[in-house]
Amino acid sequence: MRISKTDNGVLGIAALAVAVCMLPVTAPADGHADMIADALSAAWPGMAEDATVVDWEGNVLREGSNGYTCFPTPPMLTGTAPMCMDAEWMEWADAWSNKKEFEADALGISYMLAGDEGASNIDPYAEGPTEDNEWIVEGAHLMIVAPPALLEAFPTDPDNGGPYVMWKGTPYAHLMVPIGSRED
């Protein structure tokens, strides 16, 4: 089973929440070791040890047992942006990649401890920085999805010195929790 690109050019991870269990397991082969290492750089060592690793085409590169699925940096990026998601985040990712409604009914955590190459703080589908989309390049961080009422107490300002809500007012709103400082 393979996952295809979404219309906006971002590789989709549609239906991985269900499909991960059905995908063929392949042993690390030439080239897979680098993707696995990149994917696992998003997680803390204890979690990385037992996480499943899946490439952006939907191939399971390493089977895990702790409920987290880690992805290497998307191939269209030149920098780093690996991530590790729990089941709630996998549902979120399916909704986002397929432009479906989503509302968290539980807390979910996604780790991006290697940081990312950037995203708009206000537009879930922005493909690059513009003068008005508040483009943020974030260092190591966690992302938390939660029932919407739990996000209301947090600011949306990414420069406030702590957690902030990204994509407020959309079905994909989530809490960004910086760990350390952003690199310039």
VOTILUM-755012 format. One record per residue: x, y, z of N, C-alpha, C in turn; residue in one letter. Coordinates in steps of 0.001 Angstrom, whole numbers, plus 500000, padded with zeros to 6 digits. Layout:
REM residues N
XYZXYZXYZa ...
END
This chain:
REM residues 184
500846498825500000500000500000500000500880501223500000m 500572502198499207501340503426499112500428504615499345r 500989505673499885500283506925500105500740507882499012i 499824508601498392500172509469497273500258510928497693s 500746511766496757500839513204497018499452513815497040k 499289514819497899498044515575497908498098516586496778t 496950517178496463496875518119495345497812519300495506d 498098519725496705498936520904496891500420520571496932n 500793519384496543502195519037496423502847518522497681g 502139518489498776502696517962500009502366516483500063v 503359515675500366503090514244500418502097513944501539l 501051513236501191499998512903502142500374511735503022g 499807511714504176499940510558505036498554510020505343i 497699510150504334496304509784504453496150508338504871a 495297508127505804494862506806506258495962505989506915a 497081506608507271498141505836507907497741505328509287l 496846506027509940496412505564511250495875504145511183a 495201503824510079494683502477509878495671501629509096v 496269502202508073497076501435507136498415500981507687a 498976501673508677500284501299509191500317499838509612v 499240499368510186499197497979510628499142497006509453c 498742497477508277498571496603507133499729496679506138m 500685497587506349501763497777505391502809496684505527l 503481496333504408504536495331504495505725495874505264p 506341495004506041507525495392506782508729495046505928v 509615496012505761510832495753505010512018495950505926t 512996495100505797514199495219506614514981496440506154a 515707497072507072516506498208506645517459497789505523p 517363498451504404518224498173503262519106499382503032a 519946499296502008520787500444501675519906501671501542d 520268502746502201519486503972502132518438504078503221g 517934502960503694516910503010504738517498503420506083h 518737503057506335519348503382507628519375504894507850a 519683505674506811519691507133506950518291507676507202d 517293507135506489515913507585506705515451507230508111m 515791506048508578515397505626509930516053506538510965i 517340506806510811518042507683511759517433509084511755a 517125509607510564516513510929510466515161510932511165d 514324509948510878512995509877511485513091509817513006a 513980509002513507514088508824514955514733510011515657l 515368510917514896515938512116515514514852513052516032s 513611512815515647512494513632516119512072513269517536a 512491512099518005512003511576519285513098511561520345a 512686511468521594513650511271522671514062509795522645w 515274509471523103515820508120522909514938506972523394p 514338507090524553513500506003525064512294505726524190g 511722506766523607510573506581522723511022506089521361m 512123506609520871512626506215519551512933504726519486a 513368504174520599513766502767520651512683501816520134e 511426502095520420510328501184520052509306501805519114d 509669502874518418508739503526517493508776502844516123a 507631502859515446507549502406514060508096503522513177t 508799503176512118509303504174511166508685503877509807v 508089504919509218507417504805507924507962505903507016v 508251505568505751508695506604504819507476507328504259d 507701508386503472506607509218502970505847508578501807w 506262507381501415505508506628500416504642505572501093e 504718505497502420503894504569503171504545503244503479g 505820503067503176506518501815503458506998501784504898n 506711500708505606507215500540506961508685500151506859v 509547500996507404510987500742507370511453499993508601l 510693500159509698511008499457510937509731499356511753r 509401498178512176508213497958512990508523498332514432e 507560498937515114507726499314516509506559498810517334g 506603499121518627505571498586519522505013499591520518s 505445500854520459505012501792521498503880502727521083n 503316502544519887502202503386519458502605504657518751g 503901504922518604504357506099517878504833505707516489y 504526506574515522504977506395514141505846507592513795t 507071507311513360508025508373513025508250508414511521c 508354509623510995508573509876509570509873510655509401f 510674510333508377511864511144508103511447512496507533p 512410513362507362512162514659506729511480514431505382t 510393515155505095509751514995503787510759515256502667p 510707514461501599511718514558500549511754515893499812p 510683516685499876510706517965499167511432519055499950m 511843518774501188512558519757501997514062519540501902l 514809520622501962516259520506501914516859520421503307t 516153520851504325516660520815505689516117519611506441g 515766519832507690515249518747508518513835519051508982t 513033518020509110511679518150509647511085516778509954a 511854515887510599511274514596510949510257514763512075p 509321513818512176508313513894513226507886512506513675m 507453512416514920506929511174515498505564511478516090c 504557510705515674503174510980516057502527509802516772m 501654510129517729500839509094518353499568508897517532d 498679508036517990497465507691517227496565508901516987a 496411509784517966495561510976517793496136511886516705e 497466512024516686498110512831515651498009512173514285w 498022510862514233497851510175512945496462510475512385m 495447510523513255494099510908512804494089512355512315e 494750513234513065494873514636512671495528514727511296w 496645514004511109497394514060509847496552513566508671a 495755512548508900494860512061507849493860513150507478d 493277513808508483492312514884508219492976516043507497a 494144516477507970494838517601507350495213517283505903w 495798516107505668496268515796504316495128515595503333s 493940515277503844492772515089502979491765516223503082n 492166517303503780491319518481503955489932518114504485k 489939517244505511488709516811506169488590517514507519k 487392517556508027487171518104509366487874517217510397e 488305517845511485488931517109512582488650517856513864f 488327517117514890488233517683516232488760516637517191e 489821516986517886490431516059518836489449515773519962a 489371514509520335488564514162521502489454513674522644d 490757513720522416491744513344523425493018514145523153a 493910514146524122495209514765523907496053513869523020l 496818514482522128497763513750521299499069514513521258g 500185513782521154501495514415521152502274513983519923i 502885514972519279503806514737518172505134515385518555s 506213514655518340507551515145518659508251515599517391y 508876516772517458509746517272516390511002517835517061m 511748516956517705512892517386518495514086517802517639l 514034517546516330515082518027515425514683519366514799a 513533519903515179513055521167514620512440520982513247g 512182522096512567511585522021511237512062523174510370d 511698523131509118512095524143508145511098525286508052e 509992525194508761509063526299508806507674525985508306g 506730526772508780505321526674508397504656527993508734a 503558528252508075502768529428508409502105529183509756s 502059530200510578501371530087511856499862530226511704n 499386530688510531497958530938510379497301530157509238i 498071529688508263497513529002507096498033527570507024d 497172526572507293497623525179507309498148524669505975p 497877525368504892498294524873503574499282525803502865y 499835526773503573500837527658502964502065526838502602a 502609527108501430503766526350500964505075527107501126e 505007528341501577506215529126501781505875530437502437g 506894531159502876506648532428503559506110533502502617p 505216534313503156504714535502502467504735536634503490t 504427537836503052504442538974503972503394538870505069e 502323538114504828501231538095505803500883536722506372d 501728535695506180501327534392506712502098533959507960n 502863534852508545503534534610509821504328533299509788e 505284533211508873506106532017508691507025531822509891w 507017530626510465507789530333511670508715529153511388i 509993529322511621510943528208511610511191527894513074v 510772526704513489510793526355514903511920525374515191e 512597525579516301513592524620516772512878523403517340g 513549522687518184512957521497518806511636521876519473a 510604521060519222509299521354519808508419520105519871h 507403520208520691506320519243520748505108519906520118l 504208519107519601502928519623519130501851518811519854m 500859519509520347499798518847521111498456519176520478i 497701518125520140496311518330519738495475518062520972v 494388518779521071493523518677522244492128519134521851a 491138518749522629489811519309522388489920520840522350p 489223521487521410489378522934521193489294523792522447p 488425523456523376488276524279524584489571524341525389a 490379523312525325491632523304526081492692524215525470l 492532524573524202493505525445523542493202526926523733l 491994527247524169491551528639524257492407529507525174e 493013528944526196493785529739527160495155530145526639a 495581529617525496496923529880524993496924530965523923f 498010531751523873498119532798522849498433532191521477p 498333533004520455498713532580519105500054533197518684t 500627534022519520501873534710519210503065533766519391d 503758533397518301504890532494518419506113533116519097p 506080534421519300507205535109519948506931535429521408d 505930534776522001505570535079523386506508534445524401n 507431533574523962508377532961524888507933531615525419g 506821531089524931506335529794525413505399529164524406g 504539528273524876503603527598523971502654528582523291p 502234528209522086501281529033521331500444528139520428y 499256528631520105498360527884519225498688528229517777v 498905527200516982499119527355515547497819526981514847m 497483527700513810496326527455512947494991527569513695w 494951528514514651493722528762515400492571529073514443k 491389528606514779490208528852513966490048527863512823g 490960526879512739490842525833511723490661524497512445t 490221523471511739490111522152512372491471521584512785p 492551522210512334493891521673512556494673522436513625y 493977523262514406494625524018515478495313523052516434a 496496523442516865497246522623517820498200523523518601h 498651523023519713499560523763520574500999523437520188l 501766524467519913503205524329519665503912524599520983m 504790523697521380505509523838522642507010523826522341v 507608525017522186509056525089521917509865524509523062p 510942523855522716511879523315523712513215523977523428i 513628524857524288514843525622524029514507526836523187g 515494527337522440515268528532521626515374528194520153s 514790529065519336514892528920517883516290529298517450r 516778528592516436518074528956515864517832530011514799e 518715531005514756518571532061513750519049531590512405d 
END
